[in-house]
Each structure stands twice: as C-alpha cells, then as structure tokens.
Amino acid sequence: MKQIPKDAIKCLDKGFVRLVDSMGGDDAIIQAARVSYGKGTSKISQDRGLIRYLMRHRHTTPFEMVEFKFHCKMPIFAARQWVRHRTANINEYSLRYSEARDEFYYPDLEHIQFQSALNKQGRKGKVPTELKQKVLDYFKEISTRSFSIYSELNEAGVARELARAILPVNLYTEWYWKNDLHNLLHFISLRSDSHAQYEIRVYSDAMAESVKKAAPFAWEAYQDYVVKGMRFSRIEQNLFEKKLPVRVVDDMLEDLSYQITATLHYNKPREEGDLFQLYQKQGGSDSESDFKLKWDSGEIELGNVRELREFISKLKSLKK
C-alpha cells in the first residue's frame, strides 16, 4: 500500500485528503467586497460583521476569491459522486496511461448495513455479524480476483484503457481538486450532511478542516446561516402569520429592543441617564422603572445590530 503523506488527513482505510495550496482567506473576502473603497476595514469586528452580512444575504461572489487545492485519494465510487459538483478543476490519475495499484476499499464492519426502507439511496439497520463478515469476504474476493485478471491482461499486452474495465469501483483513485470557497462550502453542505453517504462524508469533513483554518469568520457564518440556519417558504410564513399570537411577536420585538440597546451601549458606552432614551429609540415600550429592572439584571445578550434590526423587520411582517 502506498504510504499516506505526513501532512494529509487519513480517510477510510487507505485514502486521504491533503491541502496542497490555498489562496486567500477572510481578508480576501473583505478585500473583494470592499473593492470600491480601495482598502479594507480597520477593525476585525467590522470584517467579521461584513462577512456575516454577505453570507446571510447570499452575496456569494466575494467568497469565490478564496481558493483551495487538495490532493485526494478515494474509492472510485466516491469519486463519481464527487464529480457531480461540476465547479472544480480536476486532474485524476489515469488508468489509460498508468497501471492500477492493488489498493481497494474494504468497509469497516460497523458501516455494513441493510438498504434503508425509506431512503432509496441510503443504508440503515443492524446487520448480523455473520452477514457482515460475508460482505467483507466478498469485497476482498472480488477485488483480489479482478486485480489478478487485470494484471494478467496487462502482461499479455492488452491495452490498459480496456483492461481497466475489469476493475471494480472500490479501487482507489487519486486526483488534484481545486475549487473556490463558495462552491466548496456548497459541496460541504451537501456531502457533510447526515444523509450523505458515509464514505464521501469522511472526505468532506476532512476538507472542512482546511476551511476552518483559512477562513474562520466565513466558516462561522456558514455554520450560523447555512448549517444551523432556517429558511421559510411563503406557505410556511403564512402559517406563522395565522397561527403565531401577536403577543408572542410583541414579546420578541421587546427583547430585541433590549438587545440592540445593549449592543449599541457596548460598542459606544453611553451615560446611564441616556440609556432609557436610547432604548425607546429602538422601539422599546417598557416603562422607565421596568427598563431599569431588566437592564440591571445583566441578562441581556449582545448581537449584531444590523442583523437584529433585520430580524425586527421580519417579525413585524408577521403582524400584517
């Protein structure tokens, strides 16, 4: 078996993902977004806020300024799922020019499961130990036998481009895969999802580690607005408008007024006597005495002012 590079993340039994090169990070996203100004911002908090704004509103072009190039080794069946993402530049190990290596993927026993009854492209259910072992034995038998035939044809001088057709799709292949951050995040959102096939999910998770290091603000925003965020259809919004009590919406709006006030005060401290007036400007409706009680509790969370105001606008639309 070919040795796994020291700087690679091991994947499955014989595969890996290795970051070969990258261009840019959070700074490149900021630079692209602020190109009309000719320079970036001076505060890290402003950079983070801008990246979150871009992700929240799906302004994707600045994220395309960051690029990653990976050296990957994976089973052919995983590679065929991988290339469904047609936005990358790929150069793969060719079995027309080079001989295949005797390297095949054999699943761990714990990942041998039954066909899911609900998901036509998934697996689920505990398989008896004896059947698991039989599956693994078949994997090894077919792999060994097919490689033996392939080697025999090679030695007889049969064209490699034809002889390769004997080999099964659990054979390992390699490629260099280059993509920009926007499309890489889209890949990760689909292939690191719990519904994705386990074998490709391992590779997606490995590539995600490089994104976290190169663009931590972008990764944070991706987690908040894509992975853990929610988007509602027009039908779902109508249900909220009809079923969500107005008093609940009003309570949330009141809480947001406190959050905006606290955040503005944190960013630019005000005199204590000016806080209630600031709160009223944010739409707060509590009396001054009630405001003081809540304010002194110290339990008001901070947030992003622009994001909180956008949320207020959305909540108010539910009261129409």
Secondary structure, DSSP 8 states (H G I E B T S, - for coil): -----TTSEEETTTEEEEEEEEE--HHHHHHHHTGGGTS--S-HHHHHHHHHHHHHTT--GGGGG-EEEEEEEEEHHHHHHHTTSTTSEEEE--TTTS---S-B----GGG---B-SS-TT-B-S---HHHHHHHHHHHHHHHHHHHHHHHHHHHTT--HHHHGGGS-TTBEEEEEEEEEHHHHHHHHHHHSSTTS-HHHHHHHHHHHHHHHHH-HHHHHHHIIIIIS-----HHHHHHHHHHS-HHHHHHHHHHHHHHHHHHHHHHS---GGGHHHHHHHTT--S-HHHHHHHHHHT------HHHHHHHHHHHHHTT-
